[in-house]
Amino acid sequence: AEYHCVINDVEDAVQETLFAASRRLVDLRRTETFASWLFRIVKRECNRMRRGWRLLTNQDIDETIQPAMTPEPLELRIEISRAMAVLPLHYRTILLMRDVDGLTLNETAAQLGLELAATKSRLHRARVLMR
């Protein structure tokens, strides 16, 4: 779904795929083809959603719709910046890698040269100190 859909439609496409698959599972002739059958359903759902989005964008959209994300208040941003500044470097680094850059635990561990358990422990301590 992440490959075929717009990023905002991925969860909806997966959910619709599971509903469709559960309704039509009796039509599946061979269990060996289950994966490819499911992928076809996902692709069809993504295409259906994309067509729906095109139809929606051709209409007039009301400008009163709120943005999906609102910026955090200035006071909170300043407080977070101050908390990050006083963190020891190894805690600050792991927080930035995981929570800002979005690296996985395995990627973070590899870049820091740590074991996975040590990475998890360090990340937990960093988050506790930030709180």
KOLKE-934849 format. One line per 8 residues: number of its first residue (from 1); for each residue x, y, z of N, C-alpha, C, O, CB. Coordinates in nm, 4 decimals. Glycine has a CB too. Layout:
<pts>
NUM	X:Y:Z:X:Y:Z:X:Y:Z:X:Y:Z:X:Y:Z ~ ...
</pts>
This chain:
<pts>
1	0.0834:-0.1193:0.0000:0.0000:0.0000:0.0000:0.0876:0.1252:0.0000:0.0543:0.2240:-0.0654:-0.0948:0.0000:0.1218 ~ 0.1996:0.1217:0.0730:0.2880:0.2381:0.0750:0.3487:0.2626:-0.0629:0.3813:0.3765:-0.0965:0.3991:0.2191:0.1793 ~ 0.3638:0.1599:-0.1409:0.4224:0.1732:-0.2743:0.3219:0.2307:-0.3739:0.3586:0.3113:-0.4594:0.4729:0.0376:-0.3236 ~ 0.1966:0.1900:-0.3633:0.0967:0.2269:-0.4631:0.0118:0.3479:-0.4245:-0.0428:0.4141:-0.5128:0.0073:0.1107:-0.4885 ~ -0.0007:0.3783:-0.2967:-0.0937:0.4822:-0.2520:-0.0233:0.6123:-0.2173:0.0977:0.6166:-0.1950:-0.1718:0.4337:-0.1322 ~ -0.1021:0.7165:-0.2137:-0.0578:0.8424:-0.1561:-0.0420:0.8164:-0.0070:-0.1201:0.7410:0.0510:-0.1593:0.9610:-0.1856 ~ 0.0580:0.8777:0.0560:0.0930:0.8453:0.1946:-0.0252:0.8594:0.2902:-0.0343:0.7845:0.3874:0.2062:0.9342:0.2411 ~ -0.1153:0.9533:0.2648:-0.2295:0.9727:0.3533:-0.3350:0.8647:0.3383:-0.4191:0.8485:0.4267:-0.2915:1.1066:0.3280
9	-0.3327:0.7906:0.2289:-0.4340:0.6888:0.2023:-0.3903:0.5481:0.2391:-0.4693:0.4547:0.2249:-0.4716:0.6921:0.0583 ~ -0.2688:0.5296:0.2855:-0.2155:0.3949:0.3089:-0.2997:0.3168:0.4085:-0.3402:0.2041:0.3802:-0.0722:0.4029:0.3587 ~ -0.3267:0.3753:0.5249:-0.4018:0.3029:0.6278:-0.5430:0.2703:0.5810:-0.5933:0.1607:0.6055:-0.4075:0.3844:0.7568 ~ -0.6074:0.3663:0.5131:-0.7418:0.3416:0.4620:-0.7413:0.2311:0.3570:-0.8308:0.1465:0.3554:-0.8006:0.4698:0.4031 ~ -0.6416:0.2314:0.2699:-0.6328:0.1287:0.1661:-0.6131:-0.0095:0.2274:-0.6736:-0.1067:0.1821:-0.5181:0.1600:0.0694 ~ -0.5295:-0.0186:0.3296:-0.5067:-0.1477:0.3948:-0.6353:-0.1962:0.4613:-0.6707:-0.3137:0.4518:-0.3927:-0.1370:0.4989 ~ -0.7041:-0.1052:0.5280:-0.8286:-0.1437:0.5948:-0.9329:-0.1894:0.4922:-0.9973:-0.2925:0.5118:-0.8837:-0.0257:0.6785 ~ -0.9499:-0.1150:0.3846:-1.0450:-0.1538:0.2806:-1.0050:-0.2865:0.2161:-1.0908:-0.3679:0.1819:-1.0547:-0.0441:0.1739
17	-0.8750:-0.3076:0.1999:-0.8265:-0.4338:0.1432:-0.8620:-0.5507:0.2330:-0.9068:-0.6550:0.1851:-0.6750:-0.4285:0.1217 ~ -0.8424:-0.5340:0.3621:-0.8753:-0.6423:0.4548:-1.0253:-0.6716:0.4560:-1.0660:-0.7875:0.4644:-0.8280:-0.6072:0.5959 ~ -1.1077:-0.5664:0.4476:-1.2528:-0.5882:0.4392:-1.2883:-0.6639:0.3124:-1.3638:-0.7611:0.3163:-1.3285:-0.4542:0.4436 ~ -1.2335:-0.6190:0.1997:-1.2633:-0.6843:0.0719:-1.2138:-0.8286:0.0720:-1.2831:-0.9183:0.0241:-1.1995:-0.6066:-0.0448 ~ -1.0951:-0.8509:0.1252:-1.0392:-0.9866:0.1281:-1.1234:-1.0778:0.2160:-1.1461:-1.1937:0.1813:-0.8938:-0.9844:0.1785 ~ -1.1699:-1.0268:0.3291:-1.2496:-1.1112:0.4184:-1.3843:-1.1465:0.3542:-1.4369:-1.2556:0.3764:-1.2720:-1.0400:0.5538 ~ -1.4398:-1.0546:0.2749:-1.5672:-1.0818:0.2088:-1.5518:-1.1790:0.0927:-1.6415:-1.2592:0.0666:-1.6288:-0.9526:0.1596 ~ -1.4387:-1.1724:0.0225:-1.4201:-1.2498:-0.0995:-1.3245:-1.3681:-0.0820:-1.2825:-1.4273:-0.1815:-1.3693:-1.1599:-0.2085
25	-1.2899:-1.4032:0.0388:-1.1940:-1.5107:0.0627:-1.2423:-1.6443:0.0051:-1.1608:-1.7276:-0.0344:-1.1680:-1.5250:0.2124 ~ -1.3716:-1.6646:0.0003:-1.4237:-1.7899:-0.0548:-1.3973:-1.8013:-0.2042:-1.3992:-1.9118:-0.2584:-1.5730:-1.8011:-0.0281 ~ -1.3725:-1.6884:-0.2726:-1.3446:-1.6904:-0.4164:-1.2007:-1.7295:-0.4481:-1.1681:-1.7563:-0.5637:-1.3742:-1.5550:-0.4763 ~ -1.1158:-1.7329:-0.3482:-0.9759:-1.7681:-0.3704:-0.9666:-1.9175:-0.4016:-1.0084:-2.0017:-0.3221:-0.8886:-1.7316:-0.2463 ~ -0.9112:-1.9484:-0.5185:-0.9071:-2.0882:-0.5636:-0.7879:-2.1642:-0.5062:-0.8008:-2.2806:-0.4681:-0.9023:-2.0939:-0.7156 ~ -0.6722:-2.0988:-0.4998:-0.5509:-2.1670:-0.4522:-0.4861:-2.0822:-0.3438:-0.4672:-1.9619:-0.3619:-0.4505:-2.1930:-0.5696 ~ -0.4522:-2.1437:-0.2325:-0.3923:-2.0691:-0.1222:-0.2521:-2.0177:-0.1563:-0.2036:-1.9239:-0.0931:-0.3862:-2.1565:0.0019 ~ -0.1874:-2.0781:-0.2553:-0.0536:-2.0333:-0.2937:-0.0569:-1.8946:-0.3571:0.0442:-1.8244:-0.3584:0.0097:-2.1331:-0.3902
33	-0.1707:-1.8555:-0.4088:-0.1825:-1.7255:-0.4763:-0.2357:-1.6169:-0.3843:-0.2665:-1.5068:-0.4302:-0.2727:-1.7376:-0.5974 ~ -0.2471:-1.6460:-0.2555:-0.3057:-1.5500:-0.1615:-0.2318:-1.4163:-0.1621:-0.2954:-1.3110:-0.1675:-0.3055:-1.6079:-0.0207 ~ -0.0996:-1.4190:-0.1567:-0.0225:-1.2939:-0.1491:-0.0441:-1.2079:-0.2734:-0.0694:-1.0880:-0.2617:0.1273:-1.3243:-0.1320 ~ -0.0344:-1.2669:-0.3906:-0.0526:-1.1873:-0.5131:-0.1963:-1.1392:-0.5248:-0.2198:-1.0283:-0.5727:-0.0143:-1.2695:-0.6380 ~ -0.2926:-1.2194:-0.4824:-0.4329:-1.1794:-0.4817:-0.4532:-1.0579:-0.3916:-0.5227:-0.9633:-0.4287:-0.5220:-1.2960:-0.4354 ~ -0.3922:-1.0611:-0.2733:-0.4042:-0.9503:-0.1787:-0.3370:-0.8246:-0.2332:-0.3901:-0.7147:-0.2167:-0.3429:-0.9885:-0.0433 ~ -0.2220:-0.8386:-0.2972:-0.1542:-0.7229:-0.3567:-0.2390:-0.6593:-0.4674:-0.2414:-0.5370:-0.4812:-0.0173:-0.7646:-0.4128 ~ -0.3073:-0.7408:-0.5449:-0.3942:-0.6850:-0.6492:-0.5081:-0.6041:-0.5885:-0.5463:-0.4994:-0.6408:-0.4508:-0.7970:-0.7373
41	-0.5619:-0.6541:-0.4775:-0.6696:-0.5811:-0.4099:-0.6175:-0.4476:-0.3572:-0.6845:-0.3451:-0.3699:-0.7288:-0.6654:-0.2939 ~ -0.4978:-0.4490:-0.2982:-0.4384:-0.3240:-0.2476:-0.4202:-0.2245:-0.3615:-0.4554:-0.1074:-0.3480:-0.3021:-0.3516:-0.1784 ~ -0.3664:-0.2698:-0.4717:-0.3431:-0.1796:-0.5853:-0.4741:-0.1228:-0.6372:-0.4819:-0.0044:-0.6699:-0.2694:-0.2529:-0.6984 ~ -0.5764:-0.2057:-0.6448:-0.7068:-0.1592:-0.6912:-0.7641:-0.0542:-0.5948:-0.8209:0.0458:-0.6386:-0.8043:-0.2784:-0.7054 ~ -0.7491:-0.0769:-0.4641:-0.7983:0.0198:-0.3652:-0.7246:0.1523:-0.3767:-0.7858:0.2588:-0.3681:-0.7833:-0.0360:-0.2231 ~ -0.5931:0.1461:-0.3963:-0.5138:0.2687:-0.4108:-0.5571:0.3462:-0.5348:-0.5706:0.4684:-0.5303:-0.3633:0.2356:-0.4188 ~ -0.5786:0.2754:-0.6449:-0.6249:0.3414:-0.7669:-0.7628:0.4039:-0.7471:-0.7890:0.5143:-0.7947:-0.6286:0.2418:-0.8832 ~ -0.8508:0.3327:-0.6765:-0.9842:0.3846:-0.6497:-0.9759:0.5126:-0.5658:-1.0468:0.6095:-0.5930:-1.0697:0.2783:-0.5777
49	-0.8905:0.5128:-0.4656:-0.8748:0.6314:-0.3809:-0.8145:0.7474:-0.4596:-0.8534:0.8627:-0.4407:-0.7869:0.5991:-0.2593 ~ -0.7205:0.7170:-0.5469:-0.6584:0.8218:-0.6270:-0.7614:0.8858:-0.7197:-0.7621:1.0077:-0.7367:-0.5407:0.7651:-0.7084 ~ -0.8490:0.8038:-0.7802:-0.9557:0.8579:-0.8652:-1.0483:0.9464:-0.7838:-1.0897:1.0527:-0.8302:-1.0357:0.7443:-0.9317 ~ -1.0812:0.9035:-0.6628:-1.1668:0.9832:-0.5753:-1.1028:1.1152:-0.5392:-1.1711:1.2173:-0.5303:-1.1997:0.9064:-0.4495 ~ -0.9714:1.1144:-0.5180:-0.8994:1.2375:-0.4846:-0.9021:1.3335:-0.6025:-0.9194:1.4539:-0.5833:-0.7538:1.2066:-0.4440 ~ -0.8852:1.2822:-0.7257:-0.8898:1.3663:-0.8448:-1.0263:1.4325:-0.8585:-1.0354:1.5502:-0.8935:-0.8579:1.2839:-0.9703 ~ -1.1322:1.3572:-0.8309:-1.2666:1.4146:-0.8392:-1.2854:1.5231:-0.7341:-1.3487:1.6254:-0.7602:-1.3732:1.3052:-0.8221 ~ -1.2305:1.5007:-0.6159:-1.2428:1.5985:-0.5079:-1.1674:1.7266:-0.5412:-1.2162:1.8358:-0.5120:-1.1910:1.5398:-0.3764
57	-1.0507:1.7155:-0.6010:-0.9711:1.8345:-0.6291:-1.0293:1.9168:-0.7431:-0.9929:2.0334:-0.7579:-0.8288:1.7952:-0.6619 ~ -1.1174:1.8610:-0.8232:-1.1820:1.9374:-0.9285:-1.2936:2.0255:-0.8741:-1.3387:2.1173:-0.9427:-1.2367:1.8442:-1.0341 ~ -1.3382:1.9994:-0.7533:-1.4424:2.0797:-0.6920:-1.3793:2.1956:-0.6164:-1.2588:2.1976:-0.5911:-1.5297:1.9941:-0.5982 ~ -1.4640:2.2926:-0.5808:-1.4163:2.4034:-0.4986:-1.3975:2.3527:-0.3565:-1.4875:2.2906:-0.3000:-1.5154:2.5243:-0.5026 ~ -1.2822:2.3787:-0.2994:-1.2519:2.3358:-0.1636:-1.2663:2.4551:-0.0716:-1.2158:2.5636:-0.1000:-1.1095:2.2748:-0.1538 ~ -1.3353:2.4342:0.0382:-1.3576:2.5406:0.1348:-1.2262:2.5760:0.2027:-1.1542:2.4870:0.2479:-1.4635:2.4991:0.2390 ~ -1.1946:2.7022:0.2103:-1.0683:2.7483:0.2682:-1.0694:2.7474:0.4202:-0.9675:2.7780:0.4822:-1.0370:2.8873:0.2192 ~ -1.1815:2.7133:0.4815:-1.1883:2.7152:0.6277:-1.1365:2.5865:0.6894:-1.1360:2.5741:0.8119:-1.3305:2.7392:0.6729
65	-1.0932:2.4914:0.6100:-1.0409:2.3657:0.6622:-0.9117:2.3945:0.7369:-0.8224:2.4611:0.6846:-1.0177:2.2622:0.5480 ~ -0.9020:2.3443:0.8588:-0.7836:2.3651:0.9405:-0.6687:2.2811:0.8883:-0.6918:2.1711:0.8381:-0.8121:2.3315:1.0869 ~ -0.5447:2.3295:0.8986:-0.4308:2.2470:0.8575:-0.4200:2.1231:0.9457:-0.4639:2.1234:1.0608:-0.2998:2.3282:0.8633 ~ -0.3613:2.0178:0.8906:-0.3498:1.8916:0.9637:-0.2647:1.9064:1.0885:-0.2926:1.8438:1.1908:-0.2912:1.7840:0.8742 ~ -0.1612:1.9887:1.0809:-0.0734:2.0084:1.1960:-0.0665:2.1573:1.2263:-0.0509:2.2400:1.1364:0.0691:1.9499:1.1696 ~ -0.0781:2.1892:1.3518:-0.0615:2.3283:1.3918:0.0728:2.3407:1.4605:0.1133:2.2493:1.5323:-0.1775:2.3759:1.4850 ~ 0.1431:2.4510:1.4407:0.2729:2.4655:1.5059:0.2576:2.4728:1.6568:0.1586:2.5239:1.7091:0.3450:2.5896:1.4546 ~ 0.3577:2.4207:1.7250:0.3565:2.4247:1.8702:0.3755:2.5689:1.9165:0.4376:2.6490:1.8466:0.4664:2.3326:1.9292
73	0.3222:2.6020:2.0343:0.3416:2.7375:2.0865:0.4906:2.7680:2.1054:0.5703:2.6780:2.1319:0.2665:2.7548:2.2203 ~ 0.5263:2.8929:2.0917:0.6647:2.9365:2.1010:0.7268:2.8976:2.2355:0.8429:2.8570:2.2409:0.6735:3.0876:2.0808 ~ 0.6503:2.9097:2.3430:0.7033:2.8766:2.4759:0.7451:2.7297:2.4829:0.8492:2.6970:2.5399:0.5984:2.9069:2.5848 ~ 0.6643:2.6423:2.4253:0.6966:2.4997:2.4277:0.8211:2.4711:2.3445:0.9058:2.3917:2.3856:0.5782:2.4168:2.3760 ~ 0.8331:2.5345:2.2286:0.9514:2.5148:2.1449:1.0781:2.5618:2.2153:1.1824:2.4971:2.2054:0.9352:2.5886:2.0124 ~ 1.0696:2.6742:2.2862:1.1849:2.7261:2.3609:1.2211:2.6302:2.4733:1.3389:2.6034:2.4967:1.1550:2.8672:2.4179 ~ 1.1203:2.5785:2.5430:1.1448:2.4850:2.6531:1.2102:2.3560:2.6036:1.3015:2.3039:2.6678:1.0135:2.4526:2.7251 ~ 1.1642:2.3052:2.4907:1.2236:2.1840:2.4328:1.3677:2.2112:2.3909:1.4554:2.1275:2.4124:1.1408:2.1345:2.3114
81	1.3924:2.3266:2.3316:1.5291:2.3619:2.2900:1.6230:2.3696:2.4093:1.7367:2.3231:2.4024:1.5296:2.4955:2.2150 ~ 1.5765:2.4273:2.5165:1.6590:2.4376:2.6381:1.6866:2.2993:2.6961:1.7988:2.2706:2.7380:1.5895:2.5267:2.7439 ~ 1.5850:2.2138:2.6985:1.6030:2.0783:2.7519:1.7025:1.9998:2.6665:1.7855:1.9262:2.7199:1.4676:2.0040:2.7581 ~ 1.6946:2.0151:2.5344:1.7887:1.9459:2.4460:1.9310:1.9981:2.4662:2.0272:1.9216:2.4587:1.7465:1.9629:2.2988 ~ 1.9437:2.1264:2.4915:2.0771:2.1868:2.5061:2.1497:2.1359:2.6296:2.2724:2.1263:2.6288:2.0657:2.3385:2.5127 ~ 2.0769:2.1031:2.7357:2.1439:2.0581:2.8581:2.1619:1.9064:2.8635:2.2272:1.8551:2.9544:2.0654:2.1038:2.9792 ~ 2.1048:1.8346:2.7675:2.1256:1.6892:2.7634:2.2705:1.6575:2.7295:2.3318:1.7290:2.6502:2.0311:1.6231:2.6606 ~ 2.3260:1.5527:2.7874:2.4583:1.5079:2.7440:2.4540:1.4714:2.5951:2.3502:1.4303:2.5433:2.5063:1.3863:2.8291
89	2.5656:1.4867:2.5289:2.5721:1.4702:2.3837:2.5222:1.3339:2.3370:2.4512:1.3261:2.2367:2.7135:1.4904:2.3365 ~ 2.5581:1.2252:2.4080:2.5164:1.0928:2.3614:2.3644:1.0752:2.3702:2.3071:1.0024:2.2891:2.5864:0.9836:2.4432 ~ 2.2978:1.1399:2.4664:2.1525:1.1338:2.4739:2.0887:1.2229:2.3674:1.9899:1.1844:2.3049:2.1046:1.1751:2.6134 ~ 2.1443:1.3401:2.3472:2.0927:1.4322:2.2463:2.1015:1.3688:2.1065:2.0086:1.3791:2.0264:2.1709:1.5659:2.2504 ~ 2.2137:1.3041:2.0795:2.2351:1.2421:1.9489:2.1321:1.1335:1.9214:2.0739:1.1285:1.8130:2.3758:1.1838:1.9404 ~ 2.1099:1.0475:2.0183:2.0157:0.9370:1.9951:1.8732:0.9884:1.9813:1.7957:0.9336:1.9029:2.0235:0.8346:2.1094 ~ 1.8368:1.0923:2.0558:1.7033:1.1500:2.0409:1.6842:1.2106:1.9021:1.5799:1.1923:1.8393:1.6791:1.2564:2.1484 ~ 1.7840:1.2815:1.8556:1.7739:1.3417:1.7227:1.7651:1.2350:1.6139:1.6881:1.2486:1.5189:1.8938:1.4333:1.6965
97	1.8439:1.1293:1.6283:1.8431:1.0245:1.5268:1.7076:0.9541:1.5205:1.6549:0.9287:1.4122:1.9537:0.9229:1.5550 ~ 1.6524:0.9231:1.6364:1.5266:0.8482:1.6400:1.4044:0.9360:1.6179:1.3207:0.9052:1.5331:1.5133:0.7769:1.7717 ~ 1.3932:1.0447:1.6929:1.2685:1.1206:1.6948:1.2624:1.2320:1.5915:1.1532:1.2749:1.5543:1.2479:1.1786:1.8298 ~ 1.3758:1.2792:1.5447:1.3743:1.3845:1.4433:1.4040:1.3259:1.3053:1.3294:1.3495:1.2103:1.4766:1.4947:1.4781 ~ 1.5123:1.2499:1.2945:1.5489:1.1913:1.1656:1.4636:1.0702:1.1301:1.4537:1.0338:1.0129:1.6946:1.1518:1.1664 ~ 1.4010:1.0066:1.2315:1.3122:0.8945:1.2060:1.3824:0.7638:1.1739:1.3239:0.6771:1.1089:1.2221:0.9285:1.0954 ~ 1.5069:0.7476:1.2179:1.5784:0.6221:1.1931:1.5186:0.5103:1.2781:1.4634:0.5357:1.3852:1.7297:0.6379:1.2233 ~ 1.5298:0.3879:1.2304:1.4847:0.2734:1.3086:1.5858:0.2462:1.4192:1.6955:0.3021:1.4195:1.4658:0.1480:1.2187
105	1.5481:0.1602:1.5127:1.6413:0.1241:1.6203:1.7652:0.0557:1.5643:1.8767:0.0824:1.6091:1.5725:0.0324:1.7228 ~ 1.7464:-0.0319:1.4669:1.8608:-0.1020:1.4085:1.9552:-0.0054:1.3370:2.0771:-0.0172:1.3492:1.8127:-0.2095:1.3110 ~ 1.8988:0.0903:1.2624:1.9820:0.1888:1.1941:2.0569:0.2764:1.2938:2.1747:0.3069:1.2751:1.8968:0.2756:1.1019 ~ 1.9876:0.3161:1.3991:2.0506:0.3992:1.5018:2.1635:0.3234:1.5700:2.2720:0.3777:1.5906:1.9469:0.4448:1.6059 ~ 2.1380:0.1983:1.6047:2.2397:0.1168:1.6702:2.3622:0.1005:1.5802:2.4757:0.1086:1.6273:2.1822:-0.0209:1.7074 ~ 2.3393:0.0779:1.4519:2.4507:0.0600:1.3581:2.5332:0.1880:1.3461:2.6561:0.1823:1.3448:2.3981:0.0178:1.2196 ~ 2.4675:0.3021:1.3374:2.5402:0.4278:1.3230:2.6162:0.4655:1.4494:2.7222:0.5277:1.4427:2.4447:0.5389:1.2861 ~ 2.5616:0.4277:1.5645:2.6295:0.4595:1.6904:2.7287:0.3514:1.7313:2.8085:0.3717:1.8228:2.5276:0.4794:1.8010
113	2.7243:0.2377:1.6647:2.8146:0.1282:1.6993:2.7788:0.0622:1.8312:2.8668:0.0186:1.9055:2.9561:0.1782:1.7050 ~ 2.6490:0.0551:1.8604:2.6009:-0.0028:1.9860:2.5200:-0.1289:1.9582:2.4729:-0.1515:1.8467:2.5156:0.0996:2.0643 ~ 2.5053:-0.2092:2.0611:2.4143:-0.3224:2.0544:2.2712:-0.2683:2.0589:2.2475:-0.1569:2.1055:2.4408:-0.4240:2.1711 ~ 2.1767:-0.3484:2.0103:2.0381:-0.3048:2.0078:1.9855:-0.2773:2.1484:1.9150:-0.1787:2.1700:1.9516:-0.4094:1.9392 ~ 2.0189:-0.3627:2.2430:1.9722:-0.3436:2.3803:2.0282:-0.2135:2.4397:1.9567:-0.1407:2.5086:2.0129:-0.4641:2.4678 ~ 2.1536:-0.1853:2.4132:2.2144:-0.0618:2.4637:2.1499:0.0606:2.4002:2.1331:0.1634:2.4657:2.3655:-0.0614:2.4370 ~ 2.1140:0.0495:2.2731:2.0483:0.1597:2.2036:1.9117:0.1870:2.2647:1.8751:0.3023:2.2874:2.0345:0.1287:2.0539 ~ 1.8368:0.0810:2.2912:1.7049:0.0971:2.3535:1.7171:0.1599:2.4916:1.6396:0.2486:2.5272:1.6333:-0.0383:2.3635
121	1.8124:0.1145:2.5674:1.8331:0.1668:2.7017:1.8704:0.3147:2.6981:1.8162:0.3949:2.7741:1.9416:0.0869:2.7736 ~ 1.9623:0.3501:2.6101:2.0055:0.4894:2.5995:1.8907:0.5789:2.5536:1.8755:0.6908:2.6026:2.1238:0.5015:2.5025 ~ 1.8112:0.5305:2.4610:1.6972:0.6080:2.4126:1.5962:0.6295:2.5242:1.5422:0.7391:2.5393:1.6306:0.5378:2.2934 ~ 1.5707:0.5256:2.6021:1.4775:0.5378:2.7139:1.5268:0.6407:2.8148:1.4492:0.7247:2.8604:1.4578:0.4021:2.7823 ~ 1.6527:0.6351:2.8496:1.7093:0.7331:2.9446:1.7024:0.8732:2.8898:1.6724:0.9672:2.9635:1.8542:0.6987:2.9780 ~ 1.7298:0.8895:2.7602:1.7238:1.0227:2.6993:1.5824:1.0791:2.7053:1.5636:1.1973:2.7341:1.7722:1.0174:2.5537 ~ 1.4838:0.9956:2.6783:1.3461:1.0432:2.6825:1.3032:1.0761:2.8241:1.2301:1.1727:2.8460:1.2526:0.9399:2.6227 ~ 1.3475:0.9973:2.9201:1.3145:1.0274:3.0597:1.3760:1.1607:3.1003:1.3100:1.2418:3.1653:1.3638:0.9145:3.1536
129	1.5008:1.1843:3.0629:1.5645:1.3121:3.0954:1.4954:1.4288:3.0265:1.4840:1.5369:3.0844:1.7114:1.3091:3.0563 ~ 1.4499:1.4088:2.9054:1.3779:1.5162:2.8355:1.2463:1.5500:2.9060:1.2079:1.6666:2.9152:1.3502:1.4758:2.6895 ~ 1.1790:1.4480:2.9549:1.0513:1.4759:3.0275:1.0786:1.5567:3.1510:0.9858:1.5900:3.2247:0.9783:1.3446:3.0666
</pts>
